[in-house]
Amino acid sequence: MSCCCGKENENAKEMQVDFEKLAPIVSKYKGTKGTLISVLQEVQEIYNYLPMEVLDYIAGEIGVKPAKVYGVATFYTQFRLDAVGKHIIMLCQGTACHVNGSKAIEEAVCDELNIKEGETTEDNLFTLENVACLGCCSLSPVMMIDGETYGNLTPDKARKIIREIKENESKGV
């Protein structure tokens, strides 16, 4: 997929962009200066990332140069240009977690999901992201999934948590 600046989004899964979903967002902010970040935030809520063709669409609709839209989307860490899984696993690699075995947790999660840090499973269910600190040092090692914190992890506990989420997904829970 090509974007406004000629970059390729190699990691994005093929997805159909429904521009009708974007129209209400764009019309809400159209003509109001300084709203690009708000537009990008709301659009990302729909897709869980910002597809390149959406960045071009936003630029055209709100009258901003495509390079500016891309620049804002790549400058702020809150925005993603690659597809992510339904469940983002944030694995703390802060000092306390590192000292208490976060690397072993990472190895177990990678093995369980057959991915590396920063990757998404083939079924688009999980993405693994290492983060600097989750602020739960007394519970180290820690990971957060869907806003829920899991502490005092062992490799086996981490595997069990992932398996439970997979099981709930298969049941439609």
mmCIF file of the C-alpha atoms, coordinates in Angstrom:
data_MODEL
# 
_entry.id   MODEL 
# 
loop_
_atom_site.group_PDB 
_atom_site.id 
_atom_site.type_symbol 
_atom_site.label_atom_id 
_atom_site.label_alt_id 
_atom_site.label_comp_id 
_atom_site.label_asym_id 
_atom_site.label_entity_id 
_atom_site.label_seq_id 
_atom_site.pdbx_PDB_ins_code 
_atom_site.Cartn_x 
_atom_site.Cartn_y 
_atom_site.Cartn_z 
_atom_site.occupancy 
_atom_site.B_iso_or_equiv 
_atom_site.pdbx_formal_charge 
_atom_site.auth_seq_id 
_atom_site.auth_comp_id 
_atom_site.auth_asym_id 
_atom_site.auth_atom_id 
_atom_site.pdbx_PDB_model_num 
ATOM 1   C CA . MET A 1 1   ? 0.000   0.000   0.000  1.00 0.00 ? 1   MET A CA 1 
ATOM 2   C CA . SER A 1 2   ? 1.347   3.401   -0.852 1.00 0.00 ? 2   SER A CA 1 
ATOM 3   C CA . CYS A 1 3   ? 0.665   6.484   1.177  1.00 0.00 ? 3   CYS A CA 1 
ATOM 4   C CA . CYS A 1 4   ? 0.898   10.198  0.745  1.00 0.00 ? 4   CYS A CA 1 
ATOM 5   C CA . CYS A 1 5   ? 4.686   10.217  1.009  1.00 0.00 ? 5   CYS A CA 1 
ATOM 6   C CA . GLY A 1 6   ? 5.443   7.114   -1.048 1.00 0.00 ? 6   GLY A CA 1 
ATOM 7   C CA . LYS A 1 7   ? 6.153   4.877   1.962  1.00 0.00 ? 7   LYS A CA 1 
ATOM 8   C CA . GLU A 1 8   ? 4.949   1.319   1.982  1.00 0.00 ? 8   GLU A CA 1 
ATOM 9   C CA . ASN A 1 9   ? 3.043   -0.149  4.899  1.00 0.00 ? 9   ASN A CA 1 
ATOM 10  C CA . GLU A 1 10  ? 4.531   -3.635  4.632  1.00 0.00 ? 10  GLU A CA 1 
ATOM 11  C CA . ASN A 1 11  ? 3.111   -5.017  7.880  1.00 0.00 ? 11  ASN A CA 1 
ATOM 12  C CA . ALA A 1 12  ? -0.503  -4.024  7.382  1.00 0.00 ? 12  ALA A CA 1 
ATOM 13  C CA . LYS A 1 13  ? -2.947  -6.821  6.851  1.00 0.00 ? 13  LYS A CA 1 
ATOM 14  C CA . GLU A 1 14  ? -5.202  -6.447  3.841  1.00 0.00 ? 14  GLU A CA 1 
ATOM 15  C CA . MET A 1 15  ? -8.244  -4.568  4.990  1.00 0.00 ? 15  MET A CA 1 
ATOM 16  C CA . GLN A 1 16  ? -11.169 -2.921  3.335  1.00 0.00 ? 16  GLN A CA 1 
ATOM 17  C CA . VAL A 1 17  ? -11.477 0.734   4.311  1.00 0.00 ? 17  VAL A CA 1 
ATOM 18  C CA . ASP A 1 18  ? -15.052 1.935   4.677  1.00 0.00 ? 18  ASP A CA 1 
ATOM 19  C CA . PHE A 1 19  ? -14.910 5.672   4.047  1.00 0.00 ? 19  PHE A CA 1 
ATOM 20  C CA . GLU A 1 20  ? -18.557 6.020   5.074  1.00 0.00 ? 20  GLU A CA 1 
ATOM 21  C CA . LYS A 1 21  ? -17.481 5.306   8.675  1.00 0.00 ? 21  LYS A CA 1 
ATOM 22  C CA . LEU A 1 22  ? -15.065 8.232   8.434  1.00 0.00 ? 22  LEU A CA 1 
ATOM 23  C CA . ALA A 1 23  ? -17.464 10.809  6.989  1.00 0.00 ? 23  ALA A CA 1 
ATOM 24  C CA . PRO A 1 24  ? -19.132 11.736  10.324 1.00 0.00 ? 24  PRO A CA 1 
ATOM 25  C CA . ILE A 1 25  ? -15.739 12.255  11.971 1.00 0.00 ? 25  ILE A CA 1 
ATOM 26  C CA . VAL A 1 26  ? -14.396 14.383  9.158  1.00 0.00 ? 26  VAL A CA 1 
ATOM 27  C CA . SER A 1 27  ? -17.566 16.474  8.913  1.00 0.00 ? 27  SER A CA 1 
ATOM 28  C CA . LYS A 1 28  ? -17.516 17.064  12.690 1.00 0.00 ? 28  LYS A CA 1 
ATOM 29  C CA . TYR A 1 29  ? -14.078 18.701  12.491 1.00 0.00 ? 29  TYR A CA 1 
ATOM 30  C CA . LYS A 1 30  ? -14.060 20.072  8.941  1.00 0.00 ? 30  LYS A CA 1 
ATOM 31  C CA . GLY A 1 31  ? -13.210 23.763  8.810  1.00 0.00 ? 31  GLY A CA 1 
ATOM 32  C CA . THR A 1 32  ? -11.933 23.898  12.396 1.00 0.00 ? 32  THR A CA 1 
ATOM 33  C CA . LYS A 1 33  ? -8.223  24.535  12.723 1.00 0.00 ? 33  LYS A CA 1 
ATOM 34  C CA . GLY A 1 34  ? -6.110  22.480  15.084 1.00 0.00 ? 34  GLY A CA 1 
ATOM 35  C CA . THR A 1 35  ? -8.291  19.372  15.048 1.00 0.00 ? 35  THR A CA 1 
ATOM 36  C CA . LEU A 1 36  ? -6.056  16.962  13.129 1.00 0.00 ? 36  LEU A CA 1 
ATOM 37  C CA . ILE A 1 37  ? -5.022  15.039  16.254 1.00 0.00 ? 37  ILE A CA 1 
ATOM 38  C CA . SER A 1 38  ? -8.659  14.639  17.299 1.00 0.00 ? 38  SER A CA 1 
ATOM 39  C CA . VAL A 1 39  ? -9.571  13.365  13.829 1.00 0.00 ? 39  VAL A CA 1 
ATOM 40  C CA . LEU A 1 40  ? -6.704  10.858  13.893 1.00 0.00 ? 40  LEU A CA 1 
ATOM 41  C CA . GLN A 1 41  ? -7.641  9.676   17.391 1.00 0.00 ? 41  GLN A CA 1 
ATOM 42  C CA . GLU A 1 42  ? -11.263 9.027   16.442 1.00 0.00 ? 42  GLU A CA 1 
ATOM 43  C CA . VAL A 1 43  ? -10.325 7.305   13.195 1.00 0.00 ? 43  VAL A CA 1 
ATOM 44  C CA . GLN A 1 44  ? -7.829  5.089   15.015 1.00 0.00 ? 44  GLN A CA 1 
ATOM 45  C CA . GLU A 1 45  ? -10.630 4.006   17.361 1.00 0.00 ? 45  GLU A CA 1 
ATOM 46  C CA . ILE A 1 46  ? -12.444 2.564   14.344 1.00 0.00 ? 46  ILE A CA 1 
ATOM 47  C CA . TYR A 1 47  ? -9.555  0.598   12.818 1.00 0.00 ? 47  TYR A CA 1 
ATOM 48  C CA . ASN A 1 48  ? -7.233  0.257   15.848 1.00 0.00 ? 48  ASN A CA 1 
ATOM 49  C CA . TYR A 1 49  ? -4.555  1.792   13.615 1.00 0.00 ? 49  TYR A CA 1 
ATOM 50  C CA . LEU A 1 50  ? -4.326  4.340   10.791 1.00 0.00 ? 50  LEU A CA 1 
ATOM 51  C CA . PRO A 1 51  ? -4.343  2.745   7.339  1.00 0.00 ? 51  PRO A CA 1 
ATOM 52  C CA . MET A 1 52  ? -2.342  4.763   4.818  1.00 0.00 ? 52  MET A CA 1 
ATOM 53  C CA . GLU A 1 53  ? -5.299  5.275   2.483  1.00 0.00 ? 53  GLU A CA 1 
ATOM 54  C CA . VAL A 1 54  ? -7.180  6.778   5.423  1.00 0.00 ? 54  VAL A CA 1 
ATOM 55  C CA . LEU A 1 55  ? -4.415  9.343   5.965  1.00 0.00 ? 55  LEU A CA 1 
ATOM 56  C CA . ASP A 1 56  ? -4.749  10.426  2.337  1.00 0.00 ? 56  ASP A CA 1 
ATOM 57  C CA . TYR A 1 57  ? -8.530  10.591  2.678  1.00 0.00 ? 57  TYR A CA 1 
ATOM 58  C CA . ILE A 1 58  ? -8.311  12.727  5.826  1.00 0.00 ? 58  ILE A CA 1 
ATOM 59  C CA . ALA A 1 59  ? -5.864  15.110  4.163  1.00 0.00 ? 59  ALA A CA 1 
ATOM 60  C CA . GLY A 1 60  ? -8.160  15.615  1.186  1.00 0.00 ? 60  GLY A CA 1 
ATOM 61  C CA . GLU A 1 61  ? -11.291 16.029  3.264  1.00 0.00 ? 61  GLU A CA 1 
ATOM 62  C CA . ILE A 1 62  ? -9.984  18.523  5.816  1.00 0.00 ? 62  ILE A CA 1 
ATOM 63  C CA . GLY A 1 63  ? -7.766  20.431  3.380  1.00 0.00 ? 63  GLY A CA 1 
ATOM 64  C CA . VAL A 1 64  ? -4.387  19.637  4.927  1.00 0.00 ? 64  VAL A CA 1 
ATOM 65  C CA . LYS A 1 65  ? -1.335  18.518  2.986  1.00 0.00 ? 65  LYS A CA 1 
ATOM 66  C CA . PRO A 1 66  ? -0.876  14.745  3.077  1.00 0.00 ? 66  PRO A CA 1 
ATOM 67  C CA . ALA A 1 67  ? 2.690   15.161  4.373  1.00 0.00 ? 67  ALA A CA 1 
ATOM 68  C CA . LYS A 1 68  ? 1.372   17.065  7.406  1.00 0.00 ? 68  LYS A CA 1 
ATOM 69  C CA . VAL A 1 69  ? -1.147  14.315  8.233  1.00 0.00 ? 69  VAL A CA 1 
ATOM 70  C CA . TYR A 1 70  ? 1.575   11.675  7.891  1.00 0.00 ? 70  TYR A CA 1 
ATOM 71  C CA . GLY A 1 71  ? 3.964   13.813  9.965  1.00 0.00 ? 71  GLY A CA 1 
ATOM 72  C CA . VAL A 1 72  ? 1.492   14.095  12.836 1.00 0.00 ? 72  VAL A CA 1 
ATOM 73  C CA . ALA A 1 73  ? 0.602   10.384  12.645 1.00 0.00 ? 73  ALA A CA 1 
ATOM 74  C CA . THR A 1 74  ? 4.275   9.390   12.851 1.00 0.00 ? 74  THR A CA 1 
ATOM 75  C CA . PHE A 1 75  ? 5.343   11.984  15.426 1.00 0.00 ? 75  PHE A CA 1 
ATOM 76  C CA . TYR A 1 76  ? 2.968   10.978  18.228 1.00 0.00 ? 76  TYR A CA 1 
ATOM 77  C CA . THR A 1 77  ? 3.455   7.522   19.754 1.00 0.00 ? 77  THR A CA 1 
ATOM 78  C CA . GLN A 1 78  ? -0.282  7.163   20.369 1.00 0.00 ? 78  GLN A CA 1 
ATOM 79  C CA . PHE A 1 79  ? -0.805  6.607   16.650 1.00 0.00 ? 79  PHE A CA 1 
ATOM 80  C CA . ARG A 1 80  ? -0.147  3.325   14.871 1.00 0.00 ? 80  ARG A CA 1 
ATOM 81  C CA . LEU A 1 81  ? 0.446   2.899   11.168 1.00 0.00 ? 81  LEU A CA 1 
ATOM 82  C CA . ASP A 1 82  ? 0.487   -0.890  11.346 1.00 0.00 ? 82  ASP A CA 1 
ATOM 83  C CA . ALA A 1 83  ? -2.365  -3.215  12.149 1.00 0.00 ? 83  ALA A CA 1 
ATOM 84  C CA . VAL A 1 84  ? -2.348  -4.550  15.687 1.00 0.00 ? 84  VAL A CA 1 
ATOM 85  C CA . GLY A 1 85  ? -4.091  -7.444  17.337 1.00 0.00 ? 85  GLY A CA 1 
ATOM 86  C CA . LYS A 1 86  ? -7.378  -7.290  19.175 1.00 0.00 ? 86  LYS A CA 1 
ATOM 87  C CA . HIS A 1 87  ? -5.456  -7.790  22.430 1.00 0.00 ? 87  HIS A CA 1 
ATOM 88  C CA . ILE A 1 88  ? -2.276  -5.781  22.914 1.00 0.00 ? 88  ILE A CA 1 
ATOM 89  C CA . ILE A 1 89  ? 0.066   -7.333  25.426 1.00 0.00 ? 89  ILE A CA 1 
ATOM 90  C CA . MET A 1 90  ? 2.184   -4.638  27.040 1.00 0.00 ? 90  MET A CA 1 
ATOM 91  C CA . LEU A 1 91  ? 5.068   -6.364  28.755 1.00 0.00 ? 91  LEU A CA 1 
ATOM 92  C CA . CYS A 1 92  ? 6.991   -4.237  31.230 1.00 0.00 ? 92  CYS A CA 1 
ATOM 93  C CA . GLN A 1 93  ? 10.757  -4.181  30.789 1.00 0.00 ? 93  GLN A CA 1 
ATOM 94  C CA . GLY A 1 94  ? 11.442  -1.628  33.527 1.00 0.00 ? 94  GLY A CA 1 
ATOM 95  C CA . THR A 1 95  ? 14.212  -2.199  36.064 1.00 0.00 ? 95  THR A CA 1 
ATOM 96  C CA . ALA A 1 96  ? 12.124  -4.046  38.662 1.00 0.00 ? 96  ALA A CA 1 
ATOM 97  C CA . CYS A 1 97  ? 10.505  -6.264  36.040 1.00 0.00 ? 97  CYS A CA 1 
ATOM 98  C CA . HIS A 1 98  ? 13.826  -6.904  34.318 1.00 0.00 ? 98  HIS A CA 1 
ATOM 99  C CA . VAL A 1 99  ? 15.482  -7.915  37.596 1.00 0.00 ? 99  VAL A CA 1 
ATOM 100 C CA . ASN A 1 100 ? 12.535  -10.191 38.425 1.00 0.00 ? 100 ASN A CA 1 
ATOM 101 C CA . GLY A 1 101 ? 12.506  -12.067 35.131 1.00 0.00 ? 101 GLY A CA 1 
ATOM 102 C CA . SER A 1 102 ? 10.655  -10.136 32.436 1.00 0.00 ? 102 SER A CA 1 
ATOM 103 C CA . LYS A 1 103 ? 12.911  -11.609 29.731 1.00 0.00 ? 103 LYS A CA 1 
ATOM 104 C CA . ALA A 1 104 ? 11.764  -15.127 30.676 1.00 0.00 ? 104 ALA A CA 1 
ATOM 105 C CA . ILE A 1 105 ? 8.169   -13.899 30.505 1.00 0.00 ? 105 ILE A CA 1 
ATOM 106 C CA . GLU A 1 106 ? 8.838   -12.411 27.071 1.00 0.00 ? 106 GLU A CA 1 
ATOM 107 C CA . GLU A 1 107 ? 10.334  -15.700 25.849 1.00 0.00 ? 107 GLU A CA 1 
ATOM 108 C CA . ALA A 1 108 ? 7.288   -17.624 27.115 1.00 0.00 ? 108 ALA A CA 1 
ATOM 109 C CA . VAL A 1 109 ? 4.826   -15.203 25.479 1.00 0.00 ? 109 VAL A CA 1 
ATOM 110 C CA . CYS A 1 110 ? 6.755   -15.239 22.195 1.00 0.00 ? 110 CYS A CA 1 
ATOM 111 C CA . ASP A 1 111 ? 6.860   -19.026 22.247 1.00 0.00 ? 111 ASP A CA 1 
ATOM 112 C CA . GLU A 1 112 ? 3.171   -19.341 23.151 1.00 0.00 ? 112 GLU A CA 1 
ATOM 113 C CA . LEU A 1 113 ? 2.061   -16.977 20.380 1.00 0.00 ? 113 LEU A CA 1 
ATOM 114 C CA . ASN A 1 114 ? 4.769   -17.814 17.846 1.00 0.00 ? 114 ASN A CA 1 
ATOM 115 C CA . ILE A 1 115 ? 5.668   -14.123 17.402 1.00 0.00 ? 115 ILE A CA 1 
ATOM 116 C CA . LYS A 1 116 ? 8.487   -11.758 18.317 1.00 0.00 ? 116 LYS A CA 1 
ATOM 117 C CA . GLU A 1 117 ? 8.208   -8.494  20.204 1.00 0.00 ? 117 GLU A CA 1 
ATOM 118 C CA . GLY A 1 118 ? 6.413   -5.923  18.063 1.00 0.00 ? 118 GLY A CA 1 
ATOM 119 C CA . GLU A 1 119 ? 4.632   -8.550  15.965 1.00 0.00 ? 119 GLU A CA 1 
ATOM 120 C CA . THR A 1 120 ? 0.994   -9.568  15.671 1.00 0.00 ? 120 THR A CA 1 
ATOM 121 C CA . THR A 1 121 ? -0.274  -13.139 15.556 1.00 0.00 ? 121 THR A CA 1 
ATOM 122 C CA . GLU A 1 122 ? -1.537  -14.429 12.215 1.00 0.00 ? 122 GLU A CA 1 
ATOM 123 C CA . ASP A 1 123 ? -5.107  -14.505 13.536 1.00 0.00 ? 123 ASP A CA 1 
ATOM 124 C CA . ASN A 1 124 ? -4.822  -10.798 14.517 1.00 0.00 ? 124 ASN A CA 1 
ATOM 125 C CA . LEU A 1 125 ? -5.666  -11.700 18.098 1.00 0.00 ? 125 LEU A CA 1 
ATOM 126 C CA . PHE A 1 126 ? -2.479  -10.588 19.898 1.00 0.00 ? 126 PHE A CA 1 
ATOM 127 C CA . THR A 1 127 ? 0.277   -8.016  19.506 1.00 0.00 ? 127 THR A CA 1 
ATOM 128 C CA . LEU A 1 128 ? 3.249   -8.046  21.864 1.00 0.00 ? 128 LEU A CA 1 
ATOM 129 C CA . GLU A 1 129 ? 4.824   -4.727  22.839 1.00 0.00 ? 129 GLU A CA 1 
ATOM 130 C CA . ASN A 1 130 ? 7.627   -4.234  25.323 1.00 0.00 ? 130 ASN A CA 1 
ATOM 131 C CA . VAL A 1 131 ? 7.153   -1.045  27.330 1.00 0.00 ? 131 VAL A CA 1 
ATOM 132 C CA . ALA A 1 132 ? 9.547   0.863   29.575 1.00 0.00 ? 132 ALA A CA 1 
ATOM 133 C CA . CYS A 1 133 ? 7.365   0.851   32.695 1.00 0.00 ? 133 CYS A CA 1 
ATOM 134 C CA . LEU A 1 134 ? 3.776   0.126   33.671 1.00 0.00 ? 134 LEU A CA 1 
ATOM 135 C CA . GLY A 1 135 ? 4.154   1.686   37.121 1.00 0.00 ? 135 GLY A CA 1 
ATOM 136 C CA . CYS A 1 136 ? 3.408   -1.532  38.991 1.00 0.00 ? 136 CYS A CA 1 
ATOM 137 C CA . CYS A 1 137 ? 6.889   -2.278  40.297 1.00 0.00 ? 137 CYS A CA 1 
ATOM 138 C CA . SER A 1 138 ? 5.647   -3.999  43.447 1.00 0.00 ? 138 SER A CA 1 
ATOM 139 C CA . LEU A 1 139 ? 3.932   -6.583  41.218 1.00 0.00 ? 139 LEU A CA 1 
ATOM 140 C CA . SER A 1 140 ? 6.934   -7.236  38.967 1.00 0.00 ? 140 SER A CA 1 
ATOM 141 C CA . PRO A 1 141 ? 7.222   -8.823  36.530 1.00 0.00 ? 141 PRO A CA 1 
ATOM 142 C CA . VAL A 1 142 ? 4.052   -7.364  35.038 1.00 0.00 ? 142 VAL A CA 1 
ATOM 143 C CA . MET A 1 143 ? 2.104   -7.296  31.790 1.00 0.00 ? 143 MET A CA 1 
ATOM 144 C CA . MET A 1 144 ? -1.077  -5.489  30.865 1.00 0.00 ? 144 MET A CA 1 
ATOM 145 C CA . ILE A 1 145 ? -3.670  -6.811  28.440 1.00 0.00 ? 145 ILE A CA 1 
ATOM 146 C CA . ASP A 1 146 ? -6.810  -4.841  27.584 1.00 0.00 ? 146 ASP A CA 1 
ATOM 147 C CA . GLY A 1 147 ? -6.265  -2.546  30.563 1.00 0.00 ? 147 GLY A CA 1 
ATOM 148 C CA . GLU A 1 148 ? -5.995  -5.424  33.043 1.00 0.00 ? 148 GLU A CA 1 
ATOM 149 C CA . THR A 1 149 ? -2.744  -5.796  34.951 1.00 0.00 ? 149 THR A CA 1 
ATOM 150 C CA . TYR A 1 150 ? -1.250  -9.216  35.561 1.00 0.00 ? 150 TYR A CA 1 
ATOM 151 C CA . GLY A 1 151 ? 1.508   -9.257  38.151 1.00 0.00 ? 151 GLY A CA 1 
ATOM 152 C CA . ASN A 1 152 ? 3.951   -11.562 39.898 1.00 0.00 ? 152 ASN A CA 1 
ATOM 153 C CA . LEU A 1 153 ? 4.243   -13.415 36.612 1.00 0.00 ? 153 LEU A CA 1 
ATOM 154 C CA . THR A 1 154 ? 6.080   -16.593 35.875 1.00 0.00 ? 154 THR A CA 1 
ATOM 155 C CA . PRO A 1 155 ? 6.465   -17.985 32.371 1.00 0.00 ? 155 PRO A CA 1 
ATOM 156 C CA . ASP A 1 156 ? 3.755   -20.566 33.147 1.00 0.00 ? 156 ASP A CA 1 
ATOM 157 C CA . LYS A 1 157 ? 1.357   -17.912 34.524 1.00 0.00 ? 157 LYS A CA 1 
ATOM 158 C CA . ALA A 1 158 ? 1.845   -15.781 31.393 1.00 0.00 ? 158 ALA A CA 1 
ATOM 159 C CA . ARG A 1 159 ? 1.104   -18.768 29.147 1.00 0.00 ? 159 ARG A CA 1 
ATOM 160 C CA . LYS A 1 160 ? -2.010  -19.610 31.182 1.00 0.00 ? 160 LYS A CA 1 
ATOM 161 C CA . ILE A 1 161 ? -3.344  -16.037 30.886 1.00 0.00 ? 161 ILE A CA 1 
ATOM 162 C CA . ILE A 1 162 ? -2.894  -16.070 27.114 1.00 0.00 ? 162 ILE A CA 1 
ATOM 163 C CA . ARG A 1 163 ? -4.545  -19.477 26.810 1.00 0.00 ? 163 ARG A CA 1 
ATOM 164 C CA . GLU A 1 164 ? -7.534  -18.263 28.853 1.00 0.00 ? 164 GLU A CA 1 
ATOM 165 C CA . ILE A 1 165 ? -7.962  -15.242 26.570 1.00 0.00 ? 165 ILE A CA 1 
ATOM 166 C CA . LYS A 1 166 ? -7.766  -17.509 23.510 1.00 0.00 ? 166 LYS A CA 1 
ATOM 167 C CA . GLU A 1 167 ? -10.341 -19.855 25.048 1.00 0.00 ? 167 GLU A CA 1 
ATOM 168 C CA . ASN A 1 168 ? -12.699 -16.960 25.812 1.00 0.00 ? 168 ASN A CA 1 
ATOM 169 C CA . GLU A 1 169 ? -12.295 -15.731 22.238 1.00 0.00 ? 169 GLU A CA 1 
ATOM 170 C CA . SER A 1 170 ? -13.213 -19.137 20.846 1.00 0.00 ? 170 SER A CA 1 
ATOM 171 C CA . LYS A 1 171 ? -16.339 -19.133 23.057 1.00 0.00 ? 171 LYS A CA 1 
ATOM 172 C CA . GLY A 1 172 ? -17.235 -15.620 21.951 1.00 0.00 ? 172 GLY A CA 1 
ATOM 173 C CA . VAL A 1 173 ? -16.849 -14.200 25.453 1.00 0.00 ? 173 VAL A CA 1 
# 
